[in-house]
């Protein structure tokens, strides 16, 4: 056998024979040898002797020379074998001082390694599809880029944070950065071409789906590894600033071209069912978006401003923003991905794709150069998000089960890249045998490993906070940055999307009527705001929350104007009560302006240019109007909606006509099949009808109907252990129902130990518990106080039998002539005190002389003015809600006592907004004092609002004393 000299090193032979040996194999061979000379036998039977120390000294320069002399025919496979051998020698060197001194202590070798990496990337970045690479060029190219970049870890430092300063100190750092981004972009382009080629081969039956999938997966994982290196290098602020200072990468769009190539990477139909390929592409997109997010968050350089300075780069940035918004669209609307196997989920994690896209959308929406683009593309999706059923909205955006499923479907993961094994897989996949589906000699069949970062508990909260942030950015207007015509642009765009989407009767999210759909949209936004208030997140600040808090009343007002614009036909239906639509919309806007929701002058102008309606109610009732409505079914639908809302526009006049009488705003819908609806003297056909006050027989029939309805069966939402925990917690925090943070904390705690409990369910349970305890205490006190009052009344009646019973004209009804109390005065005093005990008035009754005073100091029995009636109620008061016959229907807490709600003034309607905590009747029971836009029954109100909040006449609300409730 031929034998080579020991001192002569043939680098080509050494690379060909040693690249297949792992670091473990080389280490074992060195241990068996007496020195650093390896005795090997080649595949052809030739004995070889290789001096490893000499090979380590000359190999980097040898590879540089090979790359430089390649010309138009690069030897990709040989380059990859040489780089693979460098990785193996680097791993072995840490165990042998001589090799360690060569590789890690000699500055010359380290500089050669950096030059090799830079020069290799420059050549690979400018390499085209043609050449000897042929059909296997994509996988070899991707493996060479990744293995070359990972030489930084092998020869400089195992920590990427320590690699960045070394690169920054290198004189060719700018060349390295430019070549690295271009080479990885070339990898992505070649990967897309390779996937399409494999698709064609599958269609022509030149390869199998499994063989093509393996080749595509190996290539995609090499690209992911390269993107991961760029992501790690850009984490240190100094390196990131250096990249942003690079003209070709930043201002001329080098970074954006790479990001756009990755985001546009698509799997052909043949690979859509491949979970590993889908996960690899998703992680690659997530990594490149995280890298771009870091660039956008840089403090020293404004990445988006630099991009906007160049027209071509700005065009690229808009294309990137469009791809990001497409991902945001999926985050807003797509259903959760089913997770059948958690182990499979950890083997193929998807990365933080949607959350990162929403973070970038937050940045784009806050930048004046991209704000309008985000508005136009995302506004229809935001309209769809807010128009869904309140329960589904809560489940997706307020910590519900869908929110948790979405969070668990995205796990961040770090690819554990082994250059030796990755190079072997690439060479095996590039063999022709791999394409046709047979096994190659160099195939390793290794499964990639990941360091999976499990989703944090606040992952679902981050999505909700980002959605609120998106609304705040789009509604915000900064006159120093934005033009004057940009003010309220998003509001107009959003209303236009609602008009073309959920507010259309044929839309899937349309709910009964335009105004009810509008109520649902506003309440969902309010629910989202309330939920985000309960979480702690660095993403959103108090200014954003305050801005969104001011949005929903403005949106409510605007939607009411849009409803009038949509429903009032031109010169067909008369204005209600002599008011045109312009006056209606204007009145609502003026009322809302008092609460800070001031609309733009242009938006007011749009509402004021709506068709004027100048006919009186008598005109509607003529024969022509009846025929028009009968011929056009849409007009009949409009008349129903108009009748349902007329009481809001006529209420002020009726209040003045009836004086101190409470305004009965109830709208009774006849169920006898007449097809008409009476509302303040109007029917569907437009004929005026009298609206007499409900008589005693009607009240009895109404009351009996309510009593005959079965009560809803109660359901336990918590098990015994959860109830005991909550009872113990309430001992230290009895007013827990007033603290949203506490409720959210205990909701999360209960969900970790038993059946799932929603935030709203726990809040209702706390309110019901407090009301139940209050009722029990009240019943006990009633029994004791009743005995005392009866005894006192009997005693006083015996002493006043001789007193005259007639009072002079003009005297107080509580006093007899001469200041002595008569029987009438005793009965009045007794009745007032009894009402106080039953909750009809304040418990703190003050007896002064012969008069009894309530909370406001007004004499009981004397008519109270309008202001005093509303001053009697405070937010958080526990009240009993009774119908017009005095029957108790529910128990709740006062939620709003004044101002506007759903476009109506509470003071004008003599009403308060109450959140029901304990319902005494069936949910389907009709509300005695309904608001048109809030439903006509308890069930309908909860469906529309997402919460059991109902308006109630103040004359039929009775206070549950706080002394008892405690």
Secondary structure, 3 states (H helix, E strand, C coil): CCECCCCCCCHHHHHHHHCCCCHHHHHHHHHHCCCCEEEEECCCCCEEEEEHHHHHHHHHHHHHHHHHCCCCCCCHHHHHHHHHHHHHHHHHHCCCHHHHHHHHHCHHHHHHHHHHHHHHHHHHHCCCCCCCCHHHHHHHHHHHHHHHHCHHHHHCCCCHHHHHHHHHHCCCHHHHHHHHHHHHHHHHHHHHHHHHHHHHHHHCCCCCHHHHHHHHHHHHHHHHHHHHHHHHHCCCHHHHHHHHCCCCCCCCCHHHHHHHHHHCCCCCHHHCCCHHHHHHHHHHHHHHHHHHHHHHCCCCCCHHHHHHCCHHHHHHHHHHHHHHHHHHHHHHHCCCCCCCCHHHHHHCCCCCHHHHHHHHHHHHHCCCCCHHHHHHHHHHHHHHHHCCCHHHHHHHHCCCHHHHHHHHCCCEEEEECCHHHHHHHHHHHCCHHHHHCCCCCCCCCCCCEEEEECCCCCHHHHHHHHHHHHHHHHHCCCCCCCCHHHCCHHHHHHHHHHHHCCCCCCCCCCCCCHHHHHHHHHHHHHHHHHHHHCCCCCCCCHHHHHHHHHHHHHHHHHHHHHHHHHHCCCCCCCCHHHCCHHHHHHHHHHHHHCCCCCCCHHHHHHHHCCCCCCCCHHHHCCHHHHHHHHHCHHHHHHHHHHHHHHHHHHHHHHHHHHCCCCCCCCCCECCCCCCCECCCCECCCCCECCCCCCCHHHHHHHHHHHHHCCCCCCCCCCCHHHHHHHHHHHHHCCCHHHCHHHHHHHHHHHHCCCCCCCHHHHHHHHHHHHHHHHHHHHHHHHHHHHHHHHHHHHHHHHHCCCCCCCCCCCCCCCCCHHHCCCHHHHHHHHHHHHHHHHCCCCCCCEEECCEEECCCCCECCCCCCHHHHHHCCCCCCEEEEECCCCCEEEEEEEEECCCEECCEECCCCCEEEEEEEEECCCCCCECCCCCHHHCCEHHHHHHHHCCCEEEEEHHHEEECCHHHHC
